[in-house]
Amino acid sequence: MRIKLRLPPRVKVLEALSAISDGRIKELSDKEYEVTSSDGTRRYNVYVDLEKKEVFSTDNGTFYRNYVGYPIIAILMTKGALPFNPKLASALKGINWRRINELFKNYAKVESYIKSLLKRRGIEPEEIDYFISIVMNKLRELNLTKTPR
């Protein structure tokens, strides 16, 4: 059974950029990937079929909560299906997302923390908000479904 995926928490767009800049994405085939978590303890199996608009990932957000998880967002960015911001990605390099997520236990608080970190790295919150909004709009247009794997 295919399930229509919901939009992710906004901060997942930034987490996806971080995965790209850290080089944590391994392409296994044209539709299958492995994405390593920011602390290196987990590996997510990801499937993306853009023609059918079908995706799957073993990350918690996609697997259990039925939203487009950051591993899928990262793959879509690398494939050119979603916008990519190299400046923002570079500023997000090396962040331990798992530690921050566990510390705050609230995605809005995580986003606020990351924005303050990026401000210290020279990126204004308005630039971050603008980028997140264009990615979220494009994700909405893609209208992805989760396929069983």
N, C-alpha and C positions, 0 to 999 in steps of 0.2 A: 504494500500500500504506500502510495506517495503522499507526503505531507507537505503542505505549503509552509515554507519557513518564514518566520517573522523577522523583522529588522532587529539587529543586535543592539545592545547598549552602545552608545556613541563611542565610548572609550576603546571598544574593540577595533575600531578603525586605526587608532594609534598603535595598538598592540600588534596589528598586522604589519604596519610599517616597520616596527621594531624587529619582527621576525625576518623581514626581508633584509634590513640593514645588517642584522647579525649573521646572515647566511645560514639560517636554520631550516631552509627549504631544500628538500632533495627530490628531484624529479625521477620517478621510477618508470613511467611511460607517459604517453601524451595526455593521459587522463588520471593517472595515479601518482600520488606524492606522499612524502613523509615529512612532517613538520615537527621539529623538536621544540619542547617547551623552553622558556627563557632560563630556567635553572638547570636544564639538561636532564631532568629526571624522567620526563615523559616523551613519548613519541606518538604523534597522531597520524592515523592513516586517513588520507584525504582523496576523494574522487570528485572530479569536476568534468561534466560533459556540457559544454556551452551550447551546443546545437540543440540538445534536448532540454536545456535549462535544469538539469538534474545534478545534485551534489550530495555528498555524504562526507562526514568526518566523525572521528571518534572523540573529538573534544567535547567537554561537558555541555557547552552551550548548544551545539548542534545536536548531539546525541540525546541528551535528556530534556533540554529546554526548548528545542525546536526553533532556535534562531540561527542566523548565519554566523557561525563562529569565526574567530580571527584567523584560523588556518585557511578556511575557504576564502576569506577576504584577501589574504596575502596572495594566494594562488591567482585569484581573479585580477589582482593588481599586476602580478608578473606576466600574465597572459594579455594584458592591455584591455581587459573587459571593465576594469575600474580605474579611476584616476590614481596616479602615483605622484608623490611630492618628495623628490630626492633630498631637499633641504630639511624637511621635517623628519624624514626617515633617518638621515644622518644624526640629527639631534636626539633621536630616540634609541640610538645604538647602546647596547649594553645594559638595558634596564631589566631588573629581575621582577617581572610582572607577577609571578606567583607570590613572592614575598609581599609586594604592595597590595595585591588583591586580598591576601589573608590578613594583612594588617588593618585595612580599612573595612573590609567586608561590605562594601557599598560602592557600586560603580560610579555614582556621581561624585563621591569623595575621592575615589581613585583618579577620576578625570580632573578634578580640581587640583589634586597633588601634582599630577603630571604637567598640567598647565603652569603651575608655579615653577616646576623644575625647568620646563622649556623656556619660560620667561627669563630665567637666569642664564639660559643658553642662547638668548637673543631672539626668541620667537614670540611674537605678540599673541595673546589669546584670540584676537579677532582673526588672525591668519589660520589658527588651529580650527576655530569654529567654522570658518568658511570652507576649509578643506573637508572637514567631517560632513558638513551639510551636502556638498556636491557628491561625496561618496554615498551617503545615505540615500539621496535622491536616485542615483544610478542603481543602487541595490534594489530600491523599490521598483524601478522600471524592469529590472531583470526578472523579478517575480520567480525566484528559485524554489524548487521543490526538493525535498529530501527523499532519496531513493533507498530502498533497503539494500544492504550489501552483505 
